[in-house]
């Protein structure tokens, strides 16, 4: 949802539902889900609580929709690397790793929204948590498929290792424990994939 336009100018042009989602994204990312109330979202969006409840039955439904949009952005990254590297699954995997590596600097300030949300939502029946779990399962299935097409001997194990590296790099960046996390991530994934050159 980011834009080069100033936030007030950009948000003023959005339809009401998108203004609400934009405000929720900003507040959930910066302050966390539990600390942000519907009234704060309404004020940030320049609307009312009643208007929010016309679009979203509950705050939980709003949180779930925000995470559904984020998940779609990650799935779009899979689509992009597949389109950019047709019939080259090894480079697709490395392109996906590069997408995560390039996003790490932003995580150092606010952290991964999926990881942060899981920490705040221990109830596995929460609709937002279900969105995250379904997204992660779908992401892993797509990665297993890439590993299989790349000819890796154990695609499920390779996909698990890559997932551990990608998610571990995000946590390490968030807590500041490991320097040069993006470069290290790329070197590890390159070793898992094999001799495919890292895209630059």
N, C-alpha and C positions, 0 to 999 in steps of 0.2 A: 503493500500500500504506500510505500515511500514515493516521494516526488520531489523535484527540485523547487517547486513552488512553495511559498511560505505556507505553513499549516493553516492559518485562518482563511487565506484566499482559496486554498485547495479544498478544504473541508466545506466551505460555504457552498461550493458548487456540487457537492455530492447529494444524492437522494437521501432521505431520512435514514433508511436502514443502513446504508453504507457509512453515514456519519456516525451512527451508533457503533458499528463494528470498528471503525477507525479509532474512535475514542476508547473503546474497550481494549483494543490491541495495545494502544499506547500505555494505558493505565495498568493492564495486566502485566505487561512486560516490565514496566518500571517499578511497580509497587507490589505485584503479586495478586493472585486471584482472591484470596481470602480477605485481604486488607481493603479491597476496592468494593464499595457498595454501588448499588444501582443509581443512587442520587448523584454520586460523583461522576458516573458515566454520563448521566443525563446532562449535568452541567458542562462537562467537557465537550459533549456533542452539540450543545446549544439547543437542547430539547427538554422533554419532561419524562418523569418516570412512567407516566401513563402511556406516553408514546412508545417507550421501550417495550412495555408489556403488550402493546399492540403487535409488535414485530416478533417478540420472543416471549413465550409463556412464562419463563423463569430465568433467573440469572444463570442457572446451570445450563439452560438451552443456549444462552448467549455465549457462554464459555465454550461449549461444545462446537458451536458454529465457527467461532474464532479459530479453534484448533483444527477444524475441518478445512478451513481455508489455508492454514499453514501447511497441513498435510498435502493439500493439492499442489502447493508450491514445490514441495520436495518431489512429488511424483512427476511434476513437470520437468524437474532436473533430470530424471531418468529418461523422459521422452526426448529431451534436448541432446543428451549424450548419445542416445541411440540414433538420432537423426544426423548428428555431426560425424559419427563414426560407423556408418552402415557396414555390416558384415565384419566388424573389427571389435569383437566383444572385450578383448583385453584392454583396448584403448577406451572403450565405454566405461569399464570399471575404474580406470585411472581418471577419466574425465569426471566421474561421480566423486571420486576422492578429492579431486581438485576443487570441485564445487564446495565440499565441506571445508577443505583447507582455506579457501579464499574467504569463507564466512567466519572463520575463527576470531579475527580481530573484534568483530561486533559482539561476539559472545563474551569477550573479556569484560565488557561493561554490564551486560544484562543477563548473560547466561542463556542456555538452550531453553526455549519455551516449553518443550516437551518434558525435559528433565525437571524443570522447575514446577511444572504443573503436576507431574506425578508425585513429587514430594508434598504438594499441598492437598492432594486428593487421594488419601489412602483407601477409600471405599471403592473397590473394583466394580461396583455396580453404578458408579457415577457416570452419567452419559459422556462427559468429557474424557474421562479415563478410558472408556470403551473406544472412543474415537482414536485415542493415542495407540492403544493396543492393537486395534485393527490396522491402523496405518503402519505400525512397525512390522506386523506380520506380513502385510502386503509388500512392504519394502524388502523384507528378507527374501520373500519368494522371487521377486524380480532379480535380486542380486544372485540368488542360487542359479536362476536361469542364465544370467550373464556368465557366471563361472562355468556352467556346463558347456555353453557355446564356446567359451574360451579354451575348452579342452583340459581344464584342471582335473586332476585325478579324483579328487573328492570334493565336488562342488559345494555340498552342504557344509563341510568343514571349512573350506576356503571362505565361503560367505559368512560363516560365524566369526572367523578370525578377522575378516575385513570389518564386520559390524563392530566387533570389540574395539578395533583400532579407531574407527570413525567416532564412535560414541565416547571412547576413553579420551580421545583428543579434545573433544568438546568439554568434558568435565575437567580435564587438566588445564585447559585454557581458562575456564571459569574460575578455578581456584588458584590459578597462577603457579602451579607446582612444577610445570615443565616448560622450559623455554623452547622457542622455535618449533612449536607443536605442528604447524602446517608442514614444514619441511620434513620433519621426522615422520609424520603421518604418510606423506607421499613415498618416502623411502621404504617404509614397511610394506605398504600396499604394493609397490613395485616388486618387492621381493616375493610377495605372495603370488602375484600374477605371473611373474617370470621375466622374460627378456623383452617385453613390450616397452618401448621408450615412454618416459613420462611426458605427456603433452605440455608444451610451454606456450 
